[in-house]
């Protein structure tokens, strides 16, 4: 019995010492964290991005991201739509046409894609290119007189463009 009673005070002392060591090391780590907080390294602007508006830079980054996704998954509708939208936002109308046309290959009767293609082609004065998707819209919505009028205007502009 005396051997057990001799071990108990030794166990208590060791438990207290190890507990204090644990608390001390944890406290020291926390103190060091609060005295010298971890700072994230600031990205240095490269020559390529220096002086570029942050919104333009963000749009370019999104465009790169969508292109990377499309390299792996060429028929990813989300990436195609995002790429087209980003290019339209950047006013790269010519660049936006290709992903919109790919979307139309995947969903040939999607009115939003058809409308976007018509609008985009009109922004670059490609009246001839706007006629085909406009015809498709008129076929989808034959009761819409506004679409028919708009188609007639586009055809008039296209014929003037061809006669010049």
Short mmCIF file of the C-alpha atoms (twelve columns), coordinates in Angstrom:
data_MODEL
# 
_entry.id   MODEL 
# 
loop_
_atom_site.group_PDB 
_atom_site.id 
_atom_site.type_symbol 
_atom_site.label_atom_id 
_atom_site.label_alt_id 
_atom_site.label_comp_id 
_atom_site.label_asym_id 
_atom_site.label_seq_id 
_atom_site.Cartn_x 
_atom_site.Cartn_y 
_atom_site.Cartn_z 
_atom_site.pdbx_PDB_model_num 
ATOM 1   C CA . UNK A 1   0.000   0.000  0.000    1 
ATOM 2   C CA . UNK A 2   2.803   2.358  0.720    1 
ATOM 3   C CA . UNK A 3   4.044   1.979  -2.847   1 
ATOM 4   C CA . UNK A 4   0.649   3.112  -4.218   1 
ATOM 5   C CA . UNK A 5   0.432   6.019  -1.842   1 
ATOM 6   C CA . UNK A 6   3.935   7.096  -2.892   1 
ATOM 7   C CA . UNK A 7   2.926   7.045  -6.566   1 
ATOM 8   C CA . UNK A 8   -0.145  9.249  -6.107   1 
ATOM 9   C CA . UNK A 9   1.698   12.444 -5.115   1 
ATOM 10  C CA . UNK A 10  4.216   11.833 -7.909   1 
ATOM 11  C CA . UNK A 11  1.361   11.372 -10.428  1 
ATOM 12  C CA . UNK A 12  -0.284  14.591 -9.250   1 
ATOM 13  C CA . UNK A 13  2.950   16.547 -9.508   1 
ATOM 14  C CA . UNK A 14  3.644   15.223 -13.034  1 
ATOM 15  C CA . UNK A 15  0.058   15.906 -14.127  1 
ATOM 16  C CA . UNK A 16  0.283   19.471 -12.863  1 
ATOM 17  C CA . UNK A 17  3.699   19.988 -14.523  1 
ATOM 18  C CA . UNK A 18  2.549   18.625 -17.895  1 
ATOM 19  C CA . UNK A 19  -0.650  20.674 -17.679  1 
ATOM 20  C CA . UNK A 20  1.350   23.843 -16.989  1 
ATOM 21  C CA . UNK A 21  3.729   23.030 -19.850  1 
ATOM 22  C CA . UNK A 22  0.794   22.572 -22.224  1 
ATOM 23  C CA . UNK A 23  -0.887  25.806 -21.118  1 
ATOM 24  C CA . UNK A 24  2.422   27.681 -21.292  1 
ATOM 25  C CA . UNK A 25  3.227   26.559 -24.828  1 
ATOM 26  C CA . UNK A 26  -0.326  27.296 -26.007  1 
ATOM 27  C CA . UNK A 27  -0.322  30.683 -24.308  1 
ATOM 28  C CA . UNK A 28  3.083   31.549 -25.770  1 
ATOM 29  C CA . UNK A 29  1.849   30.659 -29.278  1 
ATOM 30  C CA . UNK A 30  -1.286  32.764 -28.879  1 
ATOM 31  C CA . UNK A 31  0.686   35.682 -27.457  1 
ATOM 32  C CA . UNK A 32  3.066   35.566 -30.411  1 
ATOM 33  C CA . UNK A 33  0.088   35.480 -32.798  1 
ATOM 34  C CA . UNK A 34  -1.491  38.586 -31.266  1 
ATOM 35  C CA . UNK A 35  1.785   40.513 -31.018  1 
ATOM 36  C CA . UNK A 36  2.840   39.709 -34.604  1 
ATOM 37  C CA . UNK A 37  -0.289  38.823 -36.567  1 
ATOM 38  C CA . UNK A 38  0.219   36.862 -39.773  1 
ATOM 39  C CA . UNK A 39  0.085   39.213 -42.712  1 
ATOM 40  C CA . UNK A 40  -0.916  37.997 -46.133  1 
ATOM 41  C CA . UNK A 41  1.681   38.887 -48.727  1 
ATOM 42  C CA . UNK A 42  0.481   41.618 -50.994  1 
ATOM 43  C CA . UNK A 43  0.465   40.657 -54.607  1 
ATOM 44  C CA . UNK A 44  2.750   42.886 -56.549  1 
ATOM 45  C CA . UNK A 45  1.125   44.132 -59.721  1 
ATOM 46  C CA . UNK A 46  2.784   42.660 -62.761  1 
ATOM 47  C CA . UNK A 47  3.654   44.782 -65.734  1 
ATOM 48  C CA . UNK A 48  0.690   43.211 -67.491  1 
ATOM 49  C CA . UNK A 49  -1.853  44.233 -64.823  1 
ATOM 50  C CA . UNK A 50  -0.304  47.460 -63.535  1 
ATOM 51  C CA . UNK A 51  -2.601  50.411 -64.112  1 
ATOM 52  C CA . UNK A 52  -5.602  48.301 -65.152  1 
ATOM 53  C CA . UNK A 53  -8.968  49.059 -63.619  1 
ATOM 54  C CA . UNK A 54  -9.793  46.384 -60.991  1 
ATOM 55  C CA . UNK A 55  -13.159 45.668 -62.660  1 
ATOM 56  C CA . UNK A 56  -11.461 45.119 -66.009  1 
ATOM 57  C CA . UNK A 57  -8.886  42.888 -64.313  1 
ATOM 58  C CA . UNK A 58  -11.660 40.876 -62.627  1 
ATOM 59  C CA . UNK A 59  -13.452 40.439 -65.972  1 
ATOM 60  C CA . UNK A 60  -10.223 39.275 -67.620  1 
ATOM 61  C CA . UNK A 61  -9.658  36.802 -64.777  1 
ATOM 62  C CA . UNK A 62  -13.196 35.438 -65.186  1 
ATOM 63  C CA . UNK A 63  -12.665 35.101 -68.926  1 
ATOM 64  C CA . UNK A 64  -9.453  33.119 -68.354  1 
ATOM 65  C CA . UNK A 65  -11.259 30.885 -65.876  1 
ATOM 66  C CA . UNK A 66  -14.105 30.138 -68.271  1 
ATOM 67  C CA . UNK A 67  -11.651 29.382 -71.073  1 
ATOM 68  C CA . UNK A 68  -9.799  26.900 -68.834  1 
ATOM 69  C CA . UNK A 69  -13.052 25.120 -68.029  1 
ATOM 70  C CA . UNK A 70  -13.935 25.000 -71.737  1 
ATOM 71  C CA . UNK A 71  -10.570 23.436 -72.563  1 
ATOM 72  C CA . UNK A 72  -11.572 20.493 -70.359  1 
ATOM 73  C CA . UNK A 73  -15.320 20.560 -71.077  1 
ATOM 74  C CA . UNK A 74  -16.047 22.213 -74.446  1 
ATOM 75  C CA . UNK A 75  -19.822 21.822 -74.075  1 
ATOM 76  C CA . UNK A 76  -20.125 23.212 -70.538  1 
ATOM 77  C CA . UNK A 77  -23.151 25.512 -70.840  1 
ATOM 78  C CA . UNK A 78  -22.353 27.405 -67.642  1 
ATOM 79  C CA . UNK A 79  -18.834 28.216 -68.842  1 
ATOM 80  C CA . UNK A 80  -20.004 29.121 -72.363  1 
ATOM 81  C CA . UNK A 81  -22.691 31.416 -70.957  1 
ATOM 82  C CA . UNK A 82  -20.231 32.967 -68.509  1 
ATOM 83  C CA . UNK A 83  -17.629 33.505 -71.225  1 
ATOM 84  C CA . UNK A 84  -20.175 35.151 -73.520  1 
ATOM 85  C CA . UNK A 85  -21.506 37.364 -70.715  1 
ATOM 86  C CA . UNK A 86  -18.018 38.364 -69.622  1 
ATOM 87  C CA . UNK A 87  -16.991 39.258 -73.167  1 
ATOM 88  C CA . UNK A 88  -20.175 41.271 -73.627  1 
ATOM 89  C CA . UNK A 89  -19.427 43.080 -70.369  1 
ATOM 90  C CA . UNK A 90  -15.930 43.820 -71.690  1 
ATOM 91  C CA . UNK A 91  -17.555 45.027 -74.943  1 
ATOM 92  C CA . UNK A 92  -15.728 42.331 -76.903  1 
ATOM 93  C CA . UNK A 93  -18.727 41.742 -79.136  1 
ATOM 94  C CA . UNK A 94  -16.822 39.856 -81.825  1 
ATOM 95  C CA . UNK A 95  -15.358 37.518 -79.183  1 
ATOM 96  C CA . UNK A 96  -18.778 36.921 -77.609  1 
ATOM 97  C CA . UNK A 97  -20.310 35.562 -80.822  1 
ATOM 98  C CA . UNK A 98  -18.445 32.235 -80.804  1 
ATOM 99  C CA . UNK A 99  -19.603 31.043 -77.335  1 
ATOM 100 C CA . UNK A 100 -23.163 32.227 -78.044  1 
ATOM 101 C CA . UNK A 101 -23.204 30.213 -81.271  1 
ATOM 102 C CA . UNK A 102 -21.882 27.174 -79.380  1 
ATOM 103 C CA . UNK A 103 -24.717 27.577 -76.889  1 
ATOM 104 C CA . UNK A 104 -27.173 27.688 -79.783  1 
ATOM 105 C CA . UNK A 105 -25.719 24.449 -81.156  1 
ATOM 106 C CA . UNK A 106 -26.494 22.867 -77.780  1 
ATOM 107 C CA . UNK A 107 -29.912 24.557 -77.422  1 
ATOM 108 C CA . UNK A 108 -31.022 25.724 -80.893  1 
ATOM 109 C CA . UNK A 109 -34.393 27.067 -79.751  1 
ATOM 110 C CA . UNK A 110 -33.292 28.945 -76.640  1 
ATOM 111 C CA . UNK A 111 -34.816 32.425 -77.098  1 
ATOM 112 C CA . UNK A 112 -32.364 34.094 -74.726  1 
ATOM 113 C CA . UNK A 113 -29.374 32.862 -76.733  1 
ATOM 114 C CA . UNK A 114 -31.058 33.794 -80.017  1 
ATOM 115 C CA . UNK A 115 -31.855 37.290 -78.731  1 
ATOM 116 C CA . UNK A 116 -28.323 37.751 -77.398  1 
ATOM 117 C CA . UNK A 117 -26.832 36.693 -80.733  1 
ATOM 118 C CA . UNK A 118 -29.076 39.127 -82.627  1 
ATOM 119 C CA . UNK A 119 -28.192 41.978 -80.253  1 
ATOM 120 C CA . UNK A 120 -24.476 41.203 -80.417  1 
ATOM 121 C CA . UNK A 121 -24.394 41.020 -84.201  1 
ATOM 122 C CA . UNK A 122 -26.285 44.315 -84.421  1 
ATOM 123 C CA . UNK A 123 -23.743 45.970 -82.112  1 
ATOM 124 C CA . UNK A 124 -21.009 45.186 -84.626  1 
ATOM 125 C CA . UNK A 125 -23.298 46.162 -87.547  1 
ATOM 126 C CA . UNK A 126 -23.452 42.589 -88.840  1 
ATOM 127 C CA . UNK A 127 -27.020 42.841 -90.115  1 
ATOM 128 C CA . UNK A 128 -26.667 39.841 -92.403  1 
ATOM 129 C CA . UNK A 129 -25.484 37.700 -89.474  1 
ATOM 130 C CA . UNK A 130 -28.418 38.864 -87.336  1 
ATOM 131 C CA . UNK A 131 -31.075 37.749 -89.826  1 
ATOM 132 C CA . UNK A 132 -30.860 33.972 -89.294  1 
ATOM 133 C CA . UNK A 133 -31.280 34.029 -85.462  1 
ATOM 134 C CA . UNK A 134 -33.978 36.673 -85.881  1 
ATOM 135 C CA . UNK A 135 -35.901 34.396 -88.278  1 
ATOM 136 C CA . UNK A 136 -35.668 31.655 -85.669  1 
ATOM 137 C CA . UNK A 137 -37.115 33.988 -83.021  1 
ATOM 138 C CA . UNK A 138 -40.000 34.891 -85.334  1 
ATOM 139 C CA . UNK A 139 -40.641 31.171 -85.922  1 
ATOM 140 C CA . UNK A 140 -40.672 30.537 -82.165  1 
ATOM 141 C CA . UNK A 141 -43.011 33.458 -81.499  1 
ATOM 142 C CA . UNK A 142 -45.104 33.980 -84.658  1 
ATOM 143 C CA . UNK A 143 -47.738 35.971 -82.733  1 
ATOM 144 C CA . UNK A 144 -45.203 38.660 -81.744  1 
ATOM 145 C CA . UNK A 145 -45.616 41.491 -84.241  1 
ATOM 146 C CA . UNK A 146 -42.690 43.436 -82.779  1 
ATOM 147 C CA . UNK A 147 -40.283 40.659 -83.728  1 
ATOM 148 C CA . UNK A 148 -41.592 40.705 -87.298  1 
ATOM 149 C CA . UNK A 149 -41.139 44.482 -87.509  1 
ATOM 150 C CA . UNK A 150 -37.655 44.207 -86.084  1 
ATOM 151 C CA . UNK A 151 -36.784 41.483 -88.601  1 
ATOM 152 C CA . UNK A 152 -38.002 43.730 -91.430  1 
ATOM 153 C CA . UNK A 153 -35.768 46.573 -90.164  1 
ATOM 154 C CA . UNK A 154 -32.755 44.277 -89.976  1 
ATOM 155 C CA . UNK A 155 -33.400 42.951 -93.491  1 
ATOM 156 C CA . UNK A 156 -33.685 46.528 -94.806  1 
ATOM 157 C CA . UNK A 157 -30.360 47.468 -93.197  1 
ATOM 158 C CA . UNK A 158 -28.744 44.294 -94.516  1 
ATOM 159 C CA . UNK A 159 -29.927 44.989 -98.062  1 
ATOM 160 C CA . UNK A 160 -28.598 48.568 -97.852  1 
ATOM 161 C CA . UNK A 161 -25.289 47.179 -96.585  1 
ATOM 162 C CA . UNK A 162 -25.112 44.726 -99.489  1 
ATOM 163 C CA . UNK A 163 -25.954 47.382 -102.108 1 
ATOM 164 C CA . UNK A 164 -23.102 49.656 -100.964 1 
# 
